[in-house]
Amino acid sequence: MHVSGLKRRALRLNFAAGLGMALLASACLPAVARAQNAATLATNTTLNLDARGLAGASQTTATASVTGVDGQPAGGIVAFEDGSRQLAEVVLNSAGEATATLTLPTGVHSLRAVYMGDATHQASASASTQVHTDASSASGGSTPNFQLSITPVSPSTLPMTLTAGDTGSATVTVTPVNNASLTAPMFVTLSCSGLPSLASCSFTPENVQILATTPTSCTTGSPASACPPTSLLVISTQGPGNSGPHAPADRRGTPVSLSLLLPGMLGLGGLAWGARRRRWLQRIALIALVGLVTTLGTTACNPYWYYYNHGPTPTVPTPSGTYTVTITAQSSNGVTAITNSTTMVLTVK
């Protein structure tokens, strides 16, 4: 009975200790959550627009400004959106500002700047600003033009973040502007710039066509023929590793081996030719020549010897960092060249 009493007392003590720990944890959790929220500052994002006439459309300079509740400028990335379409991505400068030039077709646009947030700042968005563009008031009247927008594919969100060695993709939409006045097809060529070293981009297709009947918008699920033309942008990065299973072709006939092989062969050959009256010297020269060629073929001067003893040459990965990639589209309306561009942010880890 005494032993059983001790067990009951121990159980009661354990139960009391467990209850106390649970109450302590529940009291501490709100404080931890408050501390975590306090680690990131709330932000305020504003958008300023400066529009001017452009051939068949309106070109708007959009400037976003992001500050924390402490009044200090924030860092990170801002996306400029027209309704549900993303027109550009820009990295904030040291003053917490980002600027993009947007080409807007005729009609009503709802523009806003969306701040993505960073390790110390919370995301925020500016108020939407209604912009009305009228082709009749823009220089060039109904001159055909186009607008670019970007939709992520893989990864499924922007900005695009890749690990060195990975590949990412996005859809670039070319929206016609005043294309009803076209008398011939307009071909638009896409290219990109601003990639880090050891990275590349490609477009499929690289050229898209705008006709007088090309739609300027489409609903979700519509066939490609009922939508503005698109191109798939693929960005490829290089990861660490080896150059491949085969010996590098450029090691064959390297300047070092040639500098030893050619003079040695010519010198010994000339010595043998000049010593034809001295048979013993001729024999020695020929033996030395054969020995030199054999040595060069079985030592480090031979590319395959180097490969089998040292392995393939290691490759250098794409350097990590954040980069602003510019997507440029060029075309001609038969009179003047048309160039529009947009930007997206690429982060390589």
C-alpha positions in Angstrom: 0.0 0.0 0.0 2.9 2.3 0.8 4.4 1.7 -2.7 1.1 2.3 -4.4 0.7 5.6 -2.6 4.1 6.7 -3.8 3.2 5.8 -7.4 0.0 7.9 -7.1 1.9 10.8 -5.7 4.5 10.6 -8.6 1.7 10.5 -11.2 0.1 13.6 -9.6 3.4 15.4 -9.7 4.0 14.5 -13.3 0.5 15.6 -14.3 1.0 18.9 -12.5 4.4 19.5 -14.2 3.0 18.7 -17.6 0.0 21.0 -17.1 2.4 23.8 -16.0 4.6 23.4 -19.1 1.5 23.5 -21.4 0.2 26.7 -19.8 3.7 28.2 -20.0 4.0 27.4 -23.7 0.5 28.7 -24.5 1.5 32.0 -22.7 4.7 32.3 -24.6 3.4 31.5 -28.1 1.7 34.9 -28.6 4.9 36.7 -27.5 6.9 34.7 -30.0 4.4 35.5 -32.8 4.6 39.2 -31.9 8.4 39.0 -32.0 8.3 37.4 -35.4 5.9 39.9 -36.8 8.0 42.7 -35.4 11.0 41.5 -37.4 9.3 42.5 -40.7 8.2 46.1 -41.1 5.0 47.1 -42.8 5.5 49.1 -46.0 3.8 51.7 -48.0 3.9 51.6 -51.8 2.9 54.6 -54.0 2.8 54.9 -57.8 3.3 57.9 -60.0 2.5 58.0 -63.7 3.7 60.2 -66.5 2.0 59.5 -69.8 2.8 60.8 -73.3 1.6 60.1 -76.8 3.2 57.4 -78.8 2.5 56.0 -82.3 -0.9 54.3 -82.0 -0.7 54.0 -78.2 0.5 55.8 -75.0 3.9 55.4 -73.4 3.7 55.8 -69.6 6.6 56.2 -67.3 5.6 54.4 -64.0 7.6 55.1 -60.9 7.0 53.2 -57.7 8.3 54.3 -54.3 8.4 51.9 -51.3 9.1 53.0 -47.7 8.8 51.1 -44.4 6.8 52.4 -41.4 10.1 53.7 -40.0 10.3 56.1 -43.0 13.4 54.3 -44.5 13.4 53.1 -48.1 12.8 49.4 -48.7 14.7 47.0 -50.9 13.5 44.2 -53.1 11.4 44.0 -56.3 8.4 45.8 -57.6 6.0 44.5 -60.3 3.9 46.8 -62.4 0.6 45.3 -63.3 -2.3 46.3 -65.6 -5.2 44.5 -64.1 -4.3 40.8 -64.0 -1.3 41.2 -66.4 2.2 41.8 -65.3 3.9 44.4 -67.5 7.3 44.6 -65.9 9.5 43.8 -62.9 12.1 46.2 -61.5 14.6 46.1 -58.6 14.3 49.0 -56.2 17.3 51.3 -56.0 18.9 52.6 -52.8 16.2 55.3 -52.6 13.5 52.7 -52.6 12.3 53.6 -56.1 11.7 51.6 -59.3 10.9 53.0 -62.8 9.5 51.2 -65.8 8.3 52.5 -69.2 5.0 50.9 -70.2 3.4 50.9 -73.6 -0.4 51.0 -73.2 -2.9 50.2 -76.0 -6.0 52.3 -76.6 -8.5 51.8 -73.9 -8.8 51.9 -70.1 -6.1 50.5 -67.9 -5.9 49.8 -64.2 -2.3 50.2 -63.2 -0.7 49.5 -59.8 2.7 48.7 -58.3 3.1 45.6 -56.2 6.0 45.3 -53.8 7.1 41.7 -53.2 8.6 42.3 -49.8 12.0 41.0 -48.5 13.6 39.6 -45.4 12.8 42.7 -43.3 9.8 44.3 -45.1 6.3 43.1 -45.7 4.7 43.1 -49.1 2.4 45.9 -50.1 0.7 47.3 -53.2 -0.2 50.8 -54.4 -3.8 51.9 -55.0 -4.9 51.2 -58.6 -4.8 54.2 -61.0 -7.1 54.4 -63.9 -5.4 55.4 -67.2 -7.4 56.3 -70.3 -5.5 56.1 -73.6 -7.0 57.3 -76.9 -5.3 56.6 -80.2 -6.7 59.7 -81.8 -4.9 61.9 -79.3 -1.6 59.9 -79.6 0.9 60.9 -82.2 0.5 58.7 -85.2 -3.3 58.3 -84.8 -4.1 54.7 -85.6 -0.6 53.5 -86.2 -0.1 49.8 -85.5 1.9 48.9 -82.4 2.1 46.2 -79.7 2.5 45.7 -76.0 4.4 43.1 -74.0 3.4 41.2 -70.9 4.9 38.2 -69.0 3.2 35.2 -67.3 5.3 32.7 -65.3 5.3 29.1 -66.3 8.1 27.3 -64.4 8.6 28.3 -61.6 4.9 29.3 -61.3 5.6 32.7 -59.8 7.6 35.8 -60.6 10.3 36.9 -59.9 12.0 33.9 -61.4 14.3 32.1 -58.9 16.6 29.4 -60.1 19.4 27.2 -58.6 22.5 27.2 -60.8 22.0 24.4 -63.3 18.2 24.8 -63.5 15.9 26.1 -66.3 13.0 28.4 -66.0 10.3 29.5 -68.4 7.7 32.2 -68.9 5.2 33.2 -71.5 5.6 36.5 -73.3 2.4 37.8 -74.8 2.5 40.3 -77.6 -0.8 42.2 -77.6 -1.6 44.1 -80.8 -2.4 47.8 -80.8 -4.4 49.3 -83.6 -3.7 46.3 -85.8 -6.9 46.7 -87.7 -5.1 49.4 -89.8 -2.4 46.9 -90.9 -2.2 46.4 -94.7 0.4 43.6 -94.4 1.5 41.2 -91.6 3.7 42.7 -88.8 6.5 40.4 -87.7 7.8 40.9 -84.2 11.3 39.5 -83.2 12.0 38.8 -79.6 15.4 38.8 -77.8 16.7 39.2 -74.3 19.7 40.9 -72.6 21.0 41.4 -69.0 21.6 37.7 -68.3 24.5 36.7 -66.0 27.5 35.0 -67.5 27.0 31.2 -68.3 23.3 31.7 -68.8 21.3 31.9 -72.0 17.8 32.5 -73.2 15.7 31.3 -76.1 12.2 32.1 -77.5 9.9 29.6 -79.2 8.9 31.0 -81.6 11.5 33.7 -81.9 9.3 35.6 -84.4 5.5 36.2 -83.9 3.1 37.5 -86.5 0.4 40.1 -86.0 -2.4 40.4 -88.6 -5.2 42.9 -89.0 -7.5 40.2 -87.6 -5.3 39.2 -84.6 -7.4 39.4 -81.4 -6.2 41.9 -78.8 -7.6 39.8 -75.8 -9.0 36.4 -75.1 -10.8 34.6 -72.3 -9.2 31.7 -70.3 -9.3 28.5 -72.2 -9.6 30.0 -75.6 -7.7 28.4 -78.5 -4.4 30.1 -79.6 -6.1 31.4 -82.7 -8.5 33.4 -80.6 -5.8 35.0 -78.5 -2.9 37.5 -79.0 0.4 35.7 -80.1 2.7 34.3 -77.5 6.2 33.0 -77.3 7.8 30.7 -74.7 10.9 32.2 -73.0 13.3 29.7 -71.6 16.2 30.8 -69.4 19.0 28.2 -68.8 21.7 28.4 -66.2 24.9 26.3 -65.8 25.5 24.2 -62.7 28.8 23.0 -61.2 30.1 19.7 -62.6 32.3 18.3 -65.3 32.5 19.2 -68.9 31.5 15.7 -70.1 32.8 12.2 -70.6 35.1 12.9 -73.5 38.5 14.5 -73.6 38.3 18.2 -74.6 39.0 18.6 -78.3 41.0 21.8 -77.8 43.7 19.8 -75.9 44.6 18.1 -79.2 47.6 19.7 -80.8 48.1 22.3 -78.0 50.8 25.0 -78.4 52.9 23.3 -75.7 53.0 19.9 -77.4 53.6 21.5 -80.8 56.4 23.6 -79.5 58.1 20.5 -78.3 57.2 18.1 -81.0 57.9 20.1 -84.1 61.3 21.6 -83.2 62.4 18.2 -81.8 61.4 16.3 -84.9 62.9 18.9 -87.3 66.1 19.2 -85.3 66.7 15.4 -85.0 65.6 14.9 -88.6 68.1 17.5 -89.8 70.8 16.0 -87.6 70.2 12.6 -89.1 70.2 14.0 -92.6 73.4 15.9 -92.1 75.1 12.9 -90.6 74.4 10.5 -93.4 78.2 10.0 -93.8 78.6 9.1 -90.2 76.4 6.0 -89.8 76.8 5.7 -86.1 75.6 9.3 -85.5 72.7 8.8 -87.9 71.5 5.7 -86.0 71.7 7.6 -82.6 69.7 10.5 -84.1 67.0 8.2 -85.4 66.7 6.4 -82.1 66.4 9.7 -80.3 63.7 10.9 -82.7 61.7 7.7 -82.1 62.1 8.1 -78.4 60.9 11.7 -78.4 57.8 10.9 -80.4 57.0 7.9 -78.1 57.5 10.1 -75.0 55.2 12.8 -76.3 52.5 10.3 -77.2 52.5 8.7 -73.7 52.9 11.7 -71.4 51.1 14.9 -70.5 51.6 16.4 -73.9 49.0 13.9 -75.2 45.4 15.0 -74.6 44.2 11.5 -73.8 47.0 11.0 -71.3 45.9 14.2 -69.6 42.3 13.2 -69.6 42.8 9.7 -68.2 45.1 11.0 -65.5 43.2 14.2 -64.5 39.6 13.6 -65.7 37.3 16.0 -67.5 37.7 19.8 -67.0 35.3 21.0 -64.2 32.7 23.6 -65.3 32.0 26.9 -63.5 28.4 27.5 -62.4 26.3 30.6 -63.3 27.2 33.2 -60.6 24.6 33.7 -58.0 22.9 37.1 -57.7 19.9 39.1 -58.7 19.7 40.3 -62.4 17.3 42.4 -64.4 16.6 40.7 -67.7 15.3 43.0 -70.5 13.0 41.4 -73.1 13.0 43.4 -76.3 10.6 43.1 -79.2 11.4 44.8 -82.6 9.2 45.2 -85.7 8.5 47.6 -88.5 5.2 49.0 -89.7 6.7 49.6 -93.2 7.7 53.2 -92.4 9.4 53.3 -89.1 10.9 50.6 -86.8 9.0 49.9 -83.6 10.9 48.7 -80.5 9.2 47.9 -77.2 10.7 46.2 -74.1 9.8 45.0 -70.7 11.9 43.7 -67.8 11.8 40.7 -65.4 14.0 39.9 -62.4 16.0 36.7 -62.3 17.6 35.4 -59.1 20.2 32.7 -59.3 21.0 30.8 -56.1 
